[in-house]
């Protein structure tokens, strides 16, 4: 798998490769026992990150779909009916998946120089998972916010939509950190998009905050001014 070239990644049936890895679990289980799940599930992750970092947008989008699938399959509370024919993960726990995403610097890649607006639009599931697992740091949030600098409008809108969506699952600390970035924007630089972001973010964040604490937090204080 490590020797697969970008050309092969484009021409070969990537979907088939993932299916082969999954289907081989039962074969390897007869030889290695329960350790087979360790091998194959890790191989799925390794192949997925290779897809994400390859030069082809179609493969990158496919990789994000696979990461979403991993998040669902790692959830121990998920209804088996939602998984359908997919198997729940046995080796990769939610904690291991969170640590792997951080270790592989998936957020840094998605909001770095090699990204694409279509990837940003599909990033909220991964970011939301990190939020819920306390894995989305202020450094990540700062990177997301700063990634709009010098970008075109569609890209900025995708970022702002992602931030707004995340406000429903962010911690109080993360909400206040992100809101502090918004209020630092000079009023004279406000655009219709900026105003819309602050409004939508604030409305969704209020619901989160009211269920977590009283109106004494910094964000409430700022909004009351």
Rosetta constraint file for C-alpha pairs under 8 A:
AtomPair CA 1 CA 47 HARMONIC 7.10 0.50
AtomPair CA 4 CA 8 HARMONIC 6.10 0.50
AtomPair CA 4 CA 9 HARMONIC 6.62 0.50
AtomPair CA 5 CA 9 HARMONIC 6.15 0.50
AtomPair CA 6 CA 10 HARMONIC 6.32 0.50
AtomPair CA 6 CA 54 HARMONIC 6.12 0.50
AtomPair CA 6 CA 55 HARMONIC 7.06 0.50
AtomPair CA 7 CA 11 HARMONIC 6.24 0.50
AtomPair CA 8 CA 12 HARMONIC 5.35 0.50
AtomPair CA 9 CA 13 HARMONIC 7.79 0.50
AtomPair CA 9 CA 14 HARMONIC 6.57 0.50
AtomPair CA 9 CA 51 HARMONIC 7.44 0.50
AtomPair CA 9 CA 54 HARMONIC 7.55 0.50
AtomPair CA 10 CA 14 HARMONIC 7.80 0.50
AtomPair CA 10 CA 56 HARMONIC 7.06 0.50
AtomPair CA 10 CA 59 HARMONIC 7.64 0.50
AtomPair CA 13 CA 17 HARMONIC 6.45 0.50
AtomPair CA 14 CA 18 HARMONIC 6.55 0.50
AtomPair CA 14 CA 59 HARMONIC 7.97 0.50
AtomPair CA 15 CA 19 HARMONIC 6.30 0.50
AtomPair CA 16 CA 20 HARMONIC 6.03 0.50
AtomPair CA 17 CA 21 HARMONIC 6.35 0.50
AtomPair CA 18 CA 22 HARMONIC 6.37 0.50
AtomPair CA 18 CA 44 HARMONIC 6.52 0.50
AtomPair CA 18 CA 47 HARMONIC 7.58 0.50
AtomPair CA 19 CA 23 HARMONIC 5.99 0.50
AtomPair CA 20 CA 24 HARMONIC 5.97 0.50
AtomPair CA 21 CA 25 HARMONIC 6.92 0.50
AtomPair CA 21 CA 40 HARMONIC 6.06 0.50
AtomPair CA 21 CA 43 HARMONIC 7.16 0.50
AtomPair CA 21 CA 44 HARMONIC 6.67 0.50
AtomPair CA 22 CA 40 HARMONIC 6.59 0.50
AtomPair CA 22 CA 41 HARMONIC 7.68 0.50
AtomPair CA 22 CA 44 HARMONIC 7.58 0.50
AtomPair CA 23 CA 27 HARMONIC 7.73 0.50
AtomPair CA 24 CA 28 HARMONIC 6.16 0.50
AtomPair CA 24 CA 40 HARMONIC 7.56 0.50
AtomPair CA 25 CA 29 HARMONIC 5.93 0.50
AtomPair CA 25 CA 36 HARMONIC 6.05 0.50
AtomPair CA 25 CA 37 HARMONIC 6.34 0.50
AtomPair CA 25 CA 40 HARMONIC 6.06 0.50
AtomPair CA 26 CA 30 HARMONIC 6.68 0.50
AtomPair CA 26 CA 36 HARMONIC 7.92 0.50
AtomPair CA 27 CA 31 HARMONIC 7.16 0.50
AtomPair CA 28 CA 32 HARMONIC 5.84 0.50
AtomPair CA 28 CA 33 HARMONIC 7.27 0.50
AtomPair CA 28 CA 36 HARMONIC 5.36 0.50
AtomPair CA 29 CA 33 HARMONIC 4.40 0.50
AtomPair CA 29 CA 34 HARMONIC 6.07 0.50
AtomPair CA 29 CA 35 HARMONIC 7.23 0.50
AtomPair CA 29 CA 36 HARMONIC 4.97 0.50
AtomPair CA 29 CA 37 HARMONIC 7.38 0.50
AtomPair CA 31 CA 36 HARMONIC 7.97 0.50
AtomPair CA 32 CA 36 HARMONIC 5.54 0.50
AtomPair CA 34 CA 38 HARMONIC 7.57 0.50
AtomPair CA 35 CA 39 HARMONIC 6.65 0.50
AtomPair CA 36 CA 40 HARMONIC 6.21 0.50
AtomPair CA 37 CA 41 HARMONIC 5.75 0.50
AtomPair CA 37 CA 90 HARMONIC 6.59 0.50
AtomPair CA 37 CA 91 HARMONIC 6.06 0.50
AtomPair CA 38 CA 42 HARMONIC 6.02 0.50
AtomPair CA 38 CA 90 HARMONIC 7.98 0.50
AtomPair CA 38 CA 91 HARMONIC 5.45 0.50
AtomPair CA 38 CA 92 HARMONIC 7.67 0.50
AtomPair CA 39 CA 43 HARMONIC 6.05 0.50
AtomPair CA 40 CA 44 HARMONIC 6.17 0.50
AtomPair CA 41 CA 45 HARMONIC 6.48 0.50
AtomPair CA 41 CA 89 HARMONIC 7.47 0.50
AtomPair CA 41 CA 91 HARMONIC 6.98 0.50
AtomPair CA 41 CA 92 HARMONIC 6.88 0.50
AtomPair CA 42 CA 46 HARMONIC 6.15 0.50
AtomPair CA 42 CA 92 HARMONIC 7.70 0.50
AtomPair CA 43 CA 47 HARMONIC 6.04 0.50
AtomPair CA 44 CA 48 HARMONIC 6.06 0.50
AtomPair CA 45 CA 49 HARMONIC 6.27 0.50
AtomPair CA 46 CA 50 HARMONIC 6.32 0.50
AtomPair CA 47 CA 51 HARMONIC 6.30 0.50
AtomPair CA 48 CA 52 HARMONIC 6.28 0.50
AtomPair CA 48 CA 63 HARMONIC 5.29 0.50
AtomPair CA 48 CA 66 HARMONIC 6.83 0.50
AtomPair CA 48 CA 67 HARMONIC 7.45 0.50
AtomPair CA 49 CA 53 HARMONIC 6.27 0.50
AtomPair CA 49 CA 63 HARMONIC 6.92 0.50
AtomPair CA 49 CA 104 HARMONIC 7.99 0.50
AtomPair CA 50 CA 54 HARMONIC 6.22 0.50
AtomPair CA 51 CA 59 HARMONIC 5.61 0.50
AtomPair CA 51 CA 60 HARMONIC 5.75 0.50
AtomPair CA 51 CA 62 HARMONIC 7.71 0.50
AtomPair CA 51 CA 63 HARMONIC 5.70 0.50
AtomPair CA 52 CA 59 HARMONIC 6.59 0.50
AtomPair CA 52 CA 60 HARMONIC 4.25 0.50
AtomPair CA 52 CA 61 HARMONIC 7.44 0.50
AtomPair CA 52 CA 62 HARMONIC 7.88 0.50
AtomPair CA 52 CA 63 HARMONIC 5.23 0.50
AtomPair CA 52 CA 64 HARMONIC 7.17 0.50
AtomPair CA 53 CA 60 HARMONIC 6.88 0.50
AtomPair CA 54 CA 59 HARMONIC 7.20 0.50
AtomPair CA 54 CA 60 HARMONIC 6.94 0.50
AtomPair CA 55 CA 60 HARMONIC 7.96 0.50
AtomPair CA 56 CA 60 HARMONIC 6.36 0.50
AtomPair CA 57 CA 61 HARMONIC 6.13 0.50
AtomPair CA 58 CA 62 HARMONIC 6.24 0.50
AtomPair CA 59 CA 63 HARMONIC 6.13 0.50
AtomPair CA 60 CA 64 HARMONIC 6.46 0.50
AtomPair CA 60 CA 119 HARMONIC 7.55 0.50
AtomPair CA 61 CA 65 HARMONIC 6.41 0.50
AtomPair CA 61 CA 118 HARMONIC 7.63 0.50
AtomPair CA 61 CA 119 HARMONIC 6.45 0.50
AtomPair CA 61 CA 122 HARMONIC 7.94 0.50
AtomPair CA 62 CA 66 HARMONIC 6.33 0.50
AtomPair CA 63 CA 67 HARMONIC 6.28 0.50
AtomPair CA 64 CA 68 HARMONIC 6.24 0.50
AtomPair CA 64 CA 119 HARMONIC 7.70 0.50
AtomPair CA 64 CA 122 HARMONIC 7.07 0.50
AtomPair CA 64 CA 123 HARMONIC 7.52 0.50
AtomPair CA 65 CA 69 HARMONIC 6.27 0.50
AtomPair CA 66 CA 70 HARMONIC 6.22 0.50
AtomPair CA 67 CA 71 HARMONIC 6.28 0.50
AtomPair CA 67 CA 126 HARMONIC 7.39 0.50
AtomPair CA 68 CA 72 HARMONIC 6.45 0.50
AtomPair CA 68 CA 125 HARMONIC 6.47 0.50
AtomPair CA 68 CA 126 HARMONIC 6.79 0.50
AtomPair CA 69 CA 73 HARMONIC 6.14 0.50
AtomPair CA 70 CA 74 HARMONIC 5.94 0.50
AtomPair CA 70 CA 89 HARMONIC 7.83 0.50
AtomPair CA 71 CA 75 HARMONIC 6.51 0.50
AtomPair CA 71 CA 94 HARMONIC 7.32 0.50
AtomPair CA 71 CA 97 HARMONIC 7.68 0.50
AtomPair CA 71 CA 126 HARMONIC 7.82 0.50
AtomPair CA 71 CA 129 HARMONIC 7.35 0.50
AtomPair CA 72 CA 78 HARMONIC 7.14 0.50
AtomPair CA 72 CA 83 HARMONIC 7.82 0.50
AtomPair CA 73 CA 78 HARMONIC 7.70 0.50
AtomPair CA 73 CA 83 HARMONIC 7.28 0.50
AtomPair CA 73 CA 86 HARMONIC 7.76 0.50
AtomPair CA 73 CA 87 HARMONIC 6.92 0.50
AtomPair CA 73 CA 88 HARMONIC 4.61 0.50
AtomPair CA 73 CA 89 HARMONIC 5.43 0.50
AtomPair CA 74 CA 88 HARMONIC 6.43 0.50
AtomPair CA 74 CA 89 HARMONIC 5.35 0.50
AtomPair CA 74 CA 90 HARMONIC 7.93 0.50
AtomPair CA 74 CA 92 HARMONIC 6.48 0.50
AtomPair CA 74 CA 93 HARMONIC 5.48 0.50
AtomPair CA 74 CA 94 HARMONIC 5.43 0.50
AtomPair CA 74 CA 97 HARMONIC 7.78 0.50
AtomPair CA 75 CA 88 HARMONIC 7.95 0.50
AtomPair CA 75 CA 93 HARMONIC 7.68 0.50
AtomPair CA 75 CA 94 HARMONIC 6.52 0.50
AtomPair CA 78 CA 82 HARMONIC 7.25 0.50
AtomPair CA 78 CA 83 HARMONIC 7.87 0.50
AtomPair CA 79 CA 83 HARMONIC 7.08 0.50
AtomPair CA 80 CA 84 HARMONIC 6.58 0.50
AtomPair CA 83 CA 87 HARMONIC 7.04 0.50
AtomPair CA 83 CA 88 HARMONIC 7.54 0.50
AtomPair CA 89 CA 93 HARMONIC 7.20 0.50
AtomPair CA 92 CA 96 HARMONIC 5.75 0.50
AtomPair CA 92 CA 97 HARMONIC 6.14 0.50
AtomPair CA 93 CA 97 HARMONIC 6.08 0.50
AtomPair CA 94 CA 98 HARMONIC 6.08 0.50
AtomPair CA 94 CA 133 HARMONIC 7.92 0.50
AtomPair CA 95 CA 99 HARMONIC 6.23 0.50
AtomPair CA 95 CA 133 HARMONIC 7.44 0.50
AtomPair CA 96 CA 100 HARMONIC 6.07 0.50
AtomPair CA 97 CA 101 HARMONIC 6.18 0.50
AtomPair CA 98 CA 102 HARMONIC 6.35 0.50
AtomPair CA 98 CA 129 HARMONIC 7.88 0.50
AtomPair CA 98 CA 130 HARMONIC 6.41 0.50
AtomPair CA 98 CA 133 HARMONIC 7.02 0.50
AtomPair CA 98 CA 135 HARMONIC 6.65 0.50
AtomPair CA 99 CA 103 HARMONIC 5.96 0.50
AtomPair CA 99 CA 135 HARMONIC 7.91 0.50
AtomPair CA 100 CA 104 HARMONIC 5.96 0.50
AtomPair CA 101 CA 105 HARMONIC 6.19 0.50
AtomPair CA 101 CA 106 HARMONIC 5.59 0.50
AtomPair CA 101 CA 107 HARMONIC 7.77 0.50
AtomPair CA 102 CA 106 HARMONIC 6.49 0.50
AtomPair CA 102 CA 107 HARMONIC 7.49 0.50
AtomPair CA 102 CA 135 HARMONIC 7.51 0.50
AtomPair CA 105 CA 109 HARMONIC 6.24 0.50
AtomPair CA 106 CA 110 HARMONIC 6.12 0.50
AtomPair CA 107 CA 111 HARMONIC 6.22 0.50
AtomPair CA 107 CA 127 HARMONIC 7.73 0.50
AtomPair CA 107 CA 140 HARMONIC 6.85 0.50
AtomPair CA 108 CA 112 HARMONIC 5.66 0.50
AtomPair CA 108 CA 140 HARMONIC 7.33 0.50
AtomPair CA 108 CA 143 HARMONIC 7.44 0.50
AtomPair CA 109 CA 113 HARMONIC 7.71 0.50
AtomPair CA 109 CA 114 HARMONIC 7.06 0.50
AtomPair CA 109 CA 115 HARMONIC 6.84 0.50
AtomPair CA 110 CA 114 HARMONIC 7.61 0.50
AtomPair CA 110 CA 115 HARMONIC 5.38 0.50
AtomPair CA 110 CA 116 HARMONIC 7.90 0.50
AtomPair CA 110 CA 119 HARMONIC 6.78 0.50
AtomPair CA 110 CA 120 HARMONIC 6.73 0.50
AtomPair CA 110 CA 123 HARMONIC 7.54 0.50
AtomPair CA 111 CA 115 HARMONIC 6.05 0.50
AtomPair CA 111 CA 120 HARMONIC 7.39 0.50
AtomPair CA 111 CA 143 HARMONIC 7.05 0.50
AtomPair CA 111 CA 144 HARMONIC 6.14 0.50
AtomPair CA 111 CA 147 HARMONIC 6.18 0.50
AtomPair CA 112 CA 147 HARMONIC 7.21 0.50
AtomPair CA 115 CA 119 HARMONIC 6.66 0.50
AtomPair CA 115 CA 120 HARMONIC 7.60 0.50
AtomPair CA 116 CA 120 HARMONIC 6.56 0.50
AtomPair CA 117 CA 121 HARMONIC 6.28 0.50
AtomPair CA 117 CA 154 HARMONIC 7.43 0.50
AtomPair CA 117 CA 155 HARMONIC 5.43 0.50
AtomPair CA 117 CA 158 HARMONIC 6.78 0.50
AtomPair CA 118 CA 122 HARMONIC 6.59 0.50
AtomPair CA 119 CA 123 HARMONIC 6.19 0.50
AtomPair CA 120 CA 124 HARMONIC 7.75 0.50
AtomPair CA 120 CA 155 HARMONIC 7.92 0.50
AtomPair CA 120 CA 158 HARMONIC 6.28 0.50
AtomPair CA 120 CA 159 HARMONIC 6.68 0.50
AtomPair CA 120 CA 162 HARMONIC 7.63 0.50
AtomPair CA 121 CA 158 HARMONIC 5.74 0.50
AtomPair CA 121 CA 159 HARMONIC 7.70 0.50
AtomPair CA 121 CA 162 HARMONIC 7.07 0.50
AtomPair CA 123 CA 127 HARMONIC 6.27 0.50
AtomPair CA 123 CA 162 HARMONIC 7.52 0.50
AtomPair CA 124 CA 128 HARMONIC 5.68 0.50
AtomPair CA 124 CA 162 HARMONIC 5.82 0.50
AtomPair CA 124 CA 165 HARMONIC 7.22 0.50
AtomPair CA 124 CA 166 HARMONIC 6.89 0.50
AtomPair CA 125 CA 129 HARMONIC 6.11 0.50
AtomPair CA 126 CA 130 HARMONIC 6.34 0.50
AtomPair CA 127 CA 131 HARMONIC 6.20 0.50
AtomPair CA 127 CA 136 HARMONIC 7.00 0.50
AtomPair CA 127 CA 166 HARMONIC 7.41 0.50
AtomPair CA 128 CA 132 HARMONIC 6.25 0.50
AtomPair CA 128 CA 166 HARMONIC 6.05 0.50
AtomPair CA 128 CA 169 HARMONIC 6.51 0.50
AtomPair CA 128 CA 170 HARMONIC 7.78 0.50
AtomPair CA 129 CA 133 HARMONIC 6.22 0.50
AtomPair CA 130 CA 134 HARMONIC 5.93 0.50
AtomPair CA 130 CA 135 HARMONIC 4.54 0.50
AtomPair CA 130 CA 136 HARMONIC 5.13 0.50
AtomPair CA 131 CA 135 HARMONIC 5.82 0.50
AtomPair CA 131 CA 136 HARMONIC 5.25 0.50
AtomPair CA 131 CA 169 HARMONIC 6.38 0.50
AtomPair CA 131 CA 170 HARMONIC 5.64 0.50
AtomPair CA 131 CA 171 HARMONIC 7.19 0.50
AtomPair CA 132 CA 169 HARMONIC 6.61 0.50
AtomPair CA 132 CA 170 HARMONIC 7.40 0.50
AtomPair CA 136 CA 140 HARMONIC 6.07 0.50
AtomPair CA 136 CA 141 HARMONIC 7.23 0.50
AtomPair CA 137 CA 141 HARMONIC 6.43 0.50
AtomPair CA 137 CA 174 HARMONIC 7.91 0.50
AtomPair CA 138 CA 142 HARMONIC 5.96 0.50
AtomPair CA 138 CA 174 HARMONIC 6.91 0.50
AtomPair CA 138 CA 177 HARMONIC 7.18 0.50
AtomPair CA 139 CA 143 HARMONIC 6.13 0.50
AtomPair CA 140 CA 144 HARMONIC 6.24 0.50
AtomPair CA 141 CA 145 HARMONIC 6.17 0.50
AtomPair CA 141 CA 174 HARMONIC 7.91 0.50
AtomPair CA 141 CA 178 HARMONIC 6.96 0.50
AtomPair CA 142 CA 146 HARMONIC 6.04 0.50
AtomPair CA 142 CA 178 HARMONIC 7.85 0.50
AtomPair CA 143 CA 147 HARMONIC 5.96 0.50
AtomPair CA 144 CA 148 HARMONIC 7.52 0.50
AtomPair CA 144 CA 159 HARMONIC 7.34 0.50
AtomPair CA 145 CA 159 HARMONIC 7.75 0.50
AtomPair CA 145 CA 181 HARMONIC 7.71 0.50
AtomPair CA 147 CA 151 HARMONIC 7.74 0.50
AtomPair CA 148 CA 155 HARMONIC 7.18 0.50
AtomPair CA 148 CA 156 HARMONIC 5.39 0.50
AtomPair CA 148 CA 159 HARMONIC 7.11 0.50
AtomPair CA 151 CA 155 HARMONIC 6.26 0.50
AtomPair CA 151 CA 156 HARMONIC 6.47 0.50
AtomPair CA 152 CA 156 HARMONIC 6.38 0.50
AtomPair CA 153 CA 157 HARMONIC 6.05 0.50
AtomPair CA 154 CA 158 HARMONIC 6.21 0.50
AtomPair CA 155 CA 159 HARMONIC 6.34 0.50
AtomPair CA 156 CA 160 HARMONIC 6.15 0.50
AtomPair CA 157 CA 161 HARMONIC 5.99 0.50
AtomPair CA 157 CA 193 HARMONIC 7.41 0.50
AtomPair CA 158 CA 162 HARMONIC 6.18 0.50
AtomPair CA 159 CA 163 HARMONIC 6.24 0.50
AtomPair CA 160 CA 164 HARMONIC 6.13 0.50
AtomPair CA 160 CA 197 HARMONIC 6.18 0.50
AtomPair CA 161 CA 165 HARMONIC 6.13 0.50
AtomPair CA 161 CA 197 HARMONIC 7.71 0.50
AtomPair CA 162 CA 166 HARMONIC 6.17 0.50
AtomPair CA 163 CA 167 HARMONIC 6.34 0.50
AtomPair CA 163 CA 201 HARMONIC 7.44 0.50
AtomPair CA 164 CA 168 HARMONIC 7.68 0.50
AtomPair CA 164 CA 197 HARMONIC 6.93 0.50
AtomPair CA 164 CA 200 HARMONIC 6.42 0.50
AtomPair CA 164 CA 201 HARMONIC 4.84 0.50
AtomPair CA 164 CA 204 HARMONIC 7.38 0.50
AtomPair CA 165 CA 201 HARMONIC 7.99 0.50
AtomPair CA 166 CA 170 HARMONIC 6.06 0.50
AtomPair CA 167 CA 175 HARMONIC 6.65 0.50
AtomPair CA 167 CA 201 HARMONIC 6.27 0.50
AtomPair CA 167 CA 204 HARMONIC 6.04 0.50
AtomPair CA 167 CA 205 HARMONIC 5.31 0.50
AtomPair CA 167 CA 208 HARMONIC 7.66 0.50
AtomPair CA 168 CA 204 HARMONIC 5.84 0.50
AtomPair CA 168 CA 205 HARMONIC 6.15 0.50
AtomPair CA 168 CA 207 HARMONIC 7.62 0.50
AtomPair CA 168 CA 208 HARMONIC 6.05 0.50
AtomPair CA 169 CA 208 HARMONIC 7.36 0.50
AtomPair CA 170 CA 174 HARMONIC 5.76 0.50
AtomPair CA 170 CA 175 HARMONIC 6.01 0.50
AtomPair CA 170 CA 208 HARMONIC 7.93 0.50
AtomPair CA 171 CA 175 HARMONIC 6.19 0.50
AtomPair CA 172 CA 176 HARMONIC 6.24 0.50
AtomPair CA 172 CA 208 HARMONIC 7.80 0.50
AtomPair CA 172 CA 209 HARMONIC 6.44 0.50
AtomPair CA 172 CA 212 HARMONIC 7.49 0.50
AtomPair CA 173 CA 177 HARMONIC 6.14 0.50
AtomPair CA 174 CA 178 HARMONIC 6.13 0.50
AtomPair CA 175 CA 179 HARMONIC 5.98 0.50
AtomPair CA 175 CA 205 HARMONIC 6.91 0.50
AtomPair CA 176 CA 180 HARMONIC 6.02 0.50
AtomPair CA 176 CA 218 HARMONIC 6.96 0.50
AtomPair CA 176 CA 219 HARMONIC 5.87 0.50
AtomPair CA 177 CA 181 HARMONIC 6.69 0.50
AtomPair CA 178 CA 182 HARMONIC 6.65 0.50
AtomPair CA 179 CA 183 HARMONIC 6.38 0.50
AtomPair CA 179 CA 219 HARMONIC 7.04 0.50
AtomPair CA 180 CA 184 HARMONIC 6.36 0.50
AtomPair CA 181 CA 185 HARMONIC 7.09 0.50
AtomPair CA 182 CA 198 HARMONIC 7.01 0.50
AtomPair CA 185 CA 189 HARMONIC 6.80 0.50
AtomPair CA 185 CA 190 HARMONIC 7.30 0.50
AtomPair CA 186 CA 190 HARMONIC 6.93 0.50
AtomPair CA 190 CA 194 HARMONIC 5.60 0.50
AtomPair CA 190 CA 195 HARMONIC 6.61 0.50
AtomPair CA 191 CA 195 HARMONIC 6.33 0.50
AtomPair CA 192 CA 196 HARMONIC 6.15 0.50
AtomPair CA 193 CA 197 HARMONIC 6.17 0.50
AtomPair CA 194 CA 198 HARMONIC 6.35 0.50
AtomPair CA 195 CA 199 HARMONIC 6.17 0.50
AtomPair CA 196 CA 200 HARMONIC 6.03 0.50
AtomPair CA 197 CA 201 HARMONIC 5.75 0.50
AtomPair CA 198 CA 202 HARMONIC 5.84 0.50
AtomPair CA 199 CA 203 HARMONIC 6.23 0.50
AtomPair CA 200 CA 204 HARMONIC 6.33 0.50
AtomPair CA 201 CA 205 HARMONIC 5.86 0.50
AtomPair CA 202 CA 206 HARMONIC 5.92 0.50
AtomPair CA 203 CA 207 HARMONIC 6.91 0.50
AtomPair CA 204 CA 208 HARMONIC 6.78 0.50
AtomPair CA 205 CA 209 HARMONIC 6.05 0.50
AtomPair CA 206 CA 210 HARMONIC 5.92 0.50
AtomPair CA 207 CA 211 HARMONIC 6.58 0.50
AtomPair CA 208 CA 212 HARMONIC 6.51 0.50
AtomPair CA 209 CA 213 HARMONIC 5.88 0.50
AtomPair CA 209 CA 214 HARMONIC 7.68 0.50
AtomPair CA 210 CA 214 HARMONIC 6.33 0.50
AtomPair CA 210 CA 215 HARMONIC 7.27 0.50
AtomPair CA 213 CA 217 HARMONIC 7.68 0.50
AtomPair CA 215 CA 220 HARMONIC 5.78 0.50
AtomPair CA 215 CA 221 HARMONIC 7.63 0.50
AtomPair CA 216 CA 220 HARMONIC 6.55 0.50
AtomPair CA 216 CA 221 HARMONIC 6.80 0.50
AtomPair CA 217 CA 221 HARMONIC 6.50 0.50
AtomPair CA 218 CA 222 HARMONIC 6.28 0.50
AtomPair CA 219 CA 223 HARMONIC 6.21 0.50
AtomPair CA 220 CA 224 HARMONIC 6.16 0.50
AtomPair CA 221 CA 225 HARMONIC 6.74 0.50
